[in-house]
Amino acid sequence: MRAGIFTASNKCGERGRFLDSRERLTAAARGGETDRLPWFAWQPATDATAALDHYRKWQPDALVVQSSQEVAELLAETSAAVLVEIDNPFGRAMQRGIDLNAEFDKGPSVGDAAFGGFVQETRLALASAIESGADGVLYRVFGAEPSLSTPMQFGGFYLEQERELLGEITDARFNVVFVEGGEETYLDVVSDLPGNAFGWDEERNAVSASTVRAMHQGALACGLHSEDPQKLFASIGRLGLILSGKVVSLADRDFGDVLAAAQSLAEASR
C-alpha cells in the first residue's frame, strides 16, 4: 500500500480488542478503526528525561526525541512508539545562518554544492534514527512559506530532494511529515510527501483540517489544540486522525482533555 493513502481494506481488526500504541498508530495511519484514537504531543529538542516524565504522567502513544542516541532508553522504559525529530536540509541551513536561495542565485553549481551538504547530513540523520531502533521520524519541513522561499524556489530547488530523502525510510513503522510555517505556507506543494501522517503548525497556520484533507488523503496528525475535537473529527471523514501537535512545554500542559477526546472520538467512529 502506498504510504499515506487510504484503501478500502483498511479497517482495523477485531472490534473491541485492546491495541498497543504501535498497533493503534498503524491502524489510524491506514484509515482503520481503533480502540481509541492515538495521540501524542511533542516539544522541539526534547531529551529522554523530559520524554520519560511526560510518558509516565500521560501515557501517550508516541514520544519524540531529538537524539537517536536516546531511543534505546525510551524503548526499554516505555511501550510507546519512539520517533526522532529530524530537520530537513533547508532547516539545517537556517540553523547555520546560510541562505540557500542566495547560494542558488550565485549559480546552479554553487547552490547544489551548498544544498548537497545539508542533504547528506539529513540522509545520515534519517539513517541513524532508523538504525537506532526508532519506530520512525518526525520530519520537520522548513522553507515552504513566502518569507523563506517562493513556490518556484521551493518546488524547483528543494521539493524533489525532500521526496527522495523520505522515500528512503518508507519501511519505518510510522513517519510524520510536519510542515513548519505560518499563514500561506505551501501545504499544497508538500502535502504528498511520503509519510504515514501529515501535520502542520496549527497555532501559526490556522488552515482547517478539512482544507488539508482535500489536499492530503492520508492520515492527519493534528487537533491537539482544537476547541471542538468532535467537529474536527467529523470534518475529515471520521477516520485517519491522530491527535497531535507541537507544544512549548510537555511539562506545563495538562493533557487530560486530549485523553478524553481520544476515547470519545474513537467511540464515535464505530
C-alpha positions as CSV (number, residue, x, y, z in Angstrom):
1,M,0.0,0.0,0.0
2,R,1.3,3.4,-0.9
3,A,2.2,5.4,2.3
4,G,-0.3,8.0,3.3
5,I,-3.2,6.7,1.1
6,F,-6.3,5.0,2.5
7,T,-7.7,2.0,0.8
8,A,-11.0,0.1,1.0
9,S,-9.4,-2.7,3.1
10,N,-8.0,-0.5,5.9
11,K,-10.4,-1.5,8.7
12,C,-8.8,-2.4,12.0
13,G,-9.0,-6.0,13.3
14,E,-11.4,-7.3,15.9
15,R,-13.7,-4.6,17.3
16,G,-13.2,-4.1,21.0
17,R,-9.8,-5.6,21.1
18,F,-7.3,-3.5,23.1
19,L,-4.5,-2.3,20.9
20,D,-1.0,-1.3,21.9
21,S,0.4,2.0,20.9
22,R,2.1,0.8,17.8
23,E,-0.9,-1.1,16.6
24,R,-3.1,2.0,17.3
25,L,-0.9,4.3,15.3
26,T,-0.6,1.9,12.4
27,A,-4.4,1.3,12.3
28,A,-5.1,5.1,12.4
29,A,-2.4,5.8,9.8
30,R,-4.2,3.3,7.4
31,G,-7.6,4.8,8.0
32,G,-8.8,2.0,10.2
33,E,-10.9,1.9,13.4
34,T,-9.1,1.8,16.7
35,D,-10.0,1.1,20.3
36,R,-9.3,4.8,20.9
37,L,-7.7,7.5,18.8
38,P,-3.9,7.5,19.1
39,W,-2.4,10.8,20.4
40,F,1.0,12.4,21.1
41,A,2.4,15.8,21.8
42,W,5.9,16.9,21.0
43,Q,8.2,19.7,22.1
44,P,11.2,20.6,19.9
45,A,14.6,19.4,21.1
46,T,13.2,17.1,23.8
47,D,15.6,14.8,25.6
48,A,14.9,11.4,27.1
49,T,14.4,12.7,30.6
50,A,11.6,15.1,29.6
51,A,10.1,12.4,27.3
52,L,10.0,9.8,30.1
53,D,8.5,12.2,32.6
54,H,5.7,13.0,30.1
55,Y,5.1,9.4,29.3
56,R,4.9,8.3,33.0
57,K,2.2,11.0,33.6
58,W,0.1,10.8,30.4
59,Q,0.9,7.5,28.6
60,P,0.9,9.0,25.0
61,D,1.1,6.6,22.1
62,A,4.4,8.2,20.8
63,L,7.3,10.0,22.1
64,V,9.6,12.4,20.1
65,V,13.2,13.0,21.0
66,Q,15.9,15.0,19.3
67,S,18.7,12.4,19.5
68,S,18.9,8.9,18.1
69,Q,21.2,8.1,20.9
70,E,18.3,8.3,23.4
71,V,16.0,5.9,21.5
72,A,17.2,2.7,23.2
73,E,16.5,4.1,26.7
74,L,12.9,5.1,25.7
75,L,12.3,1.7,24.1
76,A,13.4,0.0,27.2
77,E,11.4,2.1,29.6
78,T,8.1,2.6,27.8
79,S,5.7,0.9,25.5
80,A,5.2,4.0,23.3
81,A,6.4,4.3,19.7
82,V,9.6,6.4,19.6
83,L,10.2,8.9,16.9
84,V,13.3,11.0,16.3
85,E,12.9,14.7,15.4
86,I,14.8,15.4,12.1
87,D,15.0,18.8,10.4
88,N,15.0,19.0,6.6
89,P,18.1,20.3,4.7
90,F,16.6,23.8,4.5
91,G,16.1,23.9,8.3
92,R,19.6,22.8,8.9
93,A,20.9,25.5,6.7
94,M,18.8,28.1,8.5
95,Q,20.3,27.0,11.8
96,R,23.8,27.7,10.4
97,G,22.7,31.1,9.1
98,I,23.0,30.0,5.5
99,D,20.5,31.3,2.9
100,L,20.2,28.5,0.3
101,N,18.3,30.7,-2.1
102,A,21.1,33.2,-2.1
103,E,23.5,30.4,-2.8
104,F,21.4,29.2,-5.8
105,D,21.4,32.9,-7.0
106,K,25.2,32.6,-7.4
107,G,24.7,29.8,-9.9
108,P,23.4,26.2,-10.0
109,S,26.7,24.6,-9.2
110,V,27.2,26.9,-6.1
111,G,23.6,26.2,-4.9
112,D,23.9,22.5,-5.5
113,A,27.1,22.3,-3.5
114,A,25.7,24.1,-0.5
115,F,22.4,22.3,-0.6
116,G,24.0,18.9,-1.2
117,G,26.0,19.1,2.0
118,F,22.8,19.6,4.1
119,V,21.1,16.9,2.1
120,Q,23.8,14.4,3.1
121,E,23.6,15.5,6.7
122,T,19.9,14.9,6.7
123,R,20.3,11.5,5.0
124,L,22.7,10.4,7.6
125,A,20.4,11.6,10.4
126,L,17.5,9.7,9.0
127,A,19.5,6.5,8.6
128,S,20.8,6.9,12.2
129,A,17.3,7.2,13.5
130,I,16.1,4.0,11.8
131,E,19.3,2.1,12.8
132,S,18.7,3.2,16.4
133,G,15.5,1.1,16.5
134,A,13.2,4.1,16.4
135,D,9.7,3.5,15.0
136,G,10.2,6.4,12.6
137,V,10.9,10.1,12.5
138,L,9.1,13.4,12.9
139,Y,10.4,15.2,9.8
140,R,10.2,19.0,10.1
141,V,9.8,20.7,6.7
142,F,11.2,24.3,6.8
143,G,11.3,26.7,4.0
144,A,7.8,26.2,2.4
145,E,6.5,29.7,3.2
146,P,6.7,33.1,1.5
147,S,9.1,34.6,4.0
148,L,11.7,32.0,3.2
149,S,11.1,31.0,-0.5
150,T,8.8,31.4,-3.4
151,P,6.8,28.4,-4.6
152,M,9.0,28.2,-7.6
153,Q,12.2,28.2,-5.5
154,F,10.9,25.6,-3.1
155,G,9.4,23.4,-5.8
156,G,12.4,23.8,-8.1
157,F,15.3,23.6,-5.7
158,Y,14.2,21.5,-2.8
159,L,10.9,19.5,-3.1
160,E,12.2,16.5,-5.1
161,Q,15.1,16.1,-2.7
162,E,12.6,16.1,0.2
163,R,10.7,13.4,-1.6
164,E,13.8,11.3,-2.2
165,L,15.0,11.5,1.4
166,L,11.7,10.5,2.9
167,G,11.4,7.8,0.3
168,E,14.5,6.2,1.7
169,I,12.8,5.5,5.0
170,T,9.3,4.3,4.0
171,D,9.9,0.9,5.6
172,A,9.8,2.6,9.0
173,R,6.6,1.8,11.0
174,F,5.4,5.4,11.5
175,N,6.9,8.6,9.9
176,V,5.3,12.0,10.4
177,V,5.8,14.9,8.0
178,F,5.4,18.1,9.9
179,V,5.3,21.4,8.0
180,E,6.7,24.4,9.8
181,G,5.3,27.8,8.8
182,G,2.6,30.4,9.3
183,E,-0.2,31.6,7.1
184,E,0.3,31.0,3.4
185,T,2.6,28.0,4.0
186,Y,2.7,25.9,0.8
187,L,0.8,23.0,2.2
188,D,-0.5,22.0,-1.2
189,V,3.1,21.8,-2.5
190,V,4.3,19.4,0.2
191,S,1.1,17.5,1.0
192,D,2.1,14.5,-1.0
193,L,5.5,13.9,0.6
194,P,5.9,10.3,1.7
195,G,4.8,9.6,5.3
196,N,2.3,7.9,7.4
197,A,0.8,11.1,8.8
198,F,0.8,14.7,7.8
199,G,0.9,17.6,10.3
200,W,1.4,21.4,10.3
201,D,1.8,24.2,12.8
202,E,-1.8,24.8,13.7
203,E,-1.0,27.6,16.1
204,R,0.8,29.6,13.4
205,N,-1.3,28.4,10.4
206,A,-5.0,28.2,11.2
207,V,-5.9,26.4,8.0
208,S,-8.7,23.9,8.7
209,A,-8.2,20.1,8.8
210,S,-10.9,19.7,6.2
211,T,-9.0,22.0,3.9
212,V,-5.8,19.9,4.4
213,R,-7.9,16.7,4.0
214,A,-8.8,17.9,0.5
215,M,-5.0,18.1,-0.3
216,H,-3.9,15.0,1.6
217,Q,-6.0,11.8,1.6
218,G,-3.8,10.0,4.2
219,A,-3.8,10.3,8.0
220,L,-3.6,13.7,9.6
221,A,-1.6,14.4,12.8
222,C,-3.4,17.4,14.2
223,G,-6.1,18.6,16.6
224,L,-4.2,18.7,19.9
225,H,-5.2,22.3,20.3
226,S,-8.7,22.1,18.9
227,E,-11.5,23.6,20.8
228,D,-14.0,21.2,19.2
229,P,-12.4,17.8,18.5
230,Q,-15.8,16.3,17.6
231,K,-16.3,18.8,14.8
232,L,-12.7,18.4,13.6
233,F,-13.1,14.6,13.5
234,A,-16.3,14.8,11.5
235,S,-14.8,17.3,9.1
236,I,-12.1,14.9,7.9
237,G,-14.4,11.9,7.4
238,R,-14.2,10.3,10.9
239,L,-11.1,8.2,10.1
240,G,-7.4,8.8,9.8
241,L,-6.9,11.2,12.7
242,I,-4.0,11.1,15.1
243,L,-4.5,13.7,17.8
244,S,-1.2,15.5,17.8
245,G,0.5,18.9,17.9
246,K,3.6,20.9,18.9
247,V,3.7,22.4,22.4
248,V,6.0,24.8,24.1
249,S,6.5,22.6,27.1
250,L,5.4,19.0,27.7
251,A,5.7,19.5,31.5
252,D,3.4,22.5,31.7
253,R,0.5,21.2,29.6
254,D,-2.5,19.3,31.1
255,F,-3.4,16.6,28.6
256,G,-6.5,15.4,30.4
257,D,-8.7,16.9,27.7
258,V,-6.7,15.2,25.0
259,L,-7.1,11.8,26.6
260,A,-10.8,12.3,27.0
261,A,-11.2,13.4,23.4
262,A,-9.1,10.4,22.1
263,Q,-11.5,8.0,23.8
264,S,-14.8,9.7,22.9
265,L,-13.8,10.2,19.2
266,A,-12.9,6.6,18.7
267,E,-16.3,5.5,20.2
268,A,-18.0,8.0,17.8
269,S,-16.3,6.4,14.8
270,R,-17.7,3.0,15.3
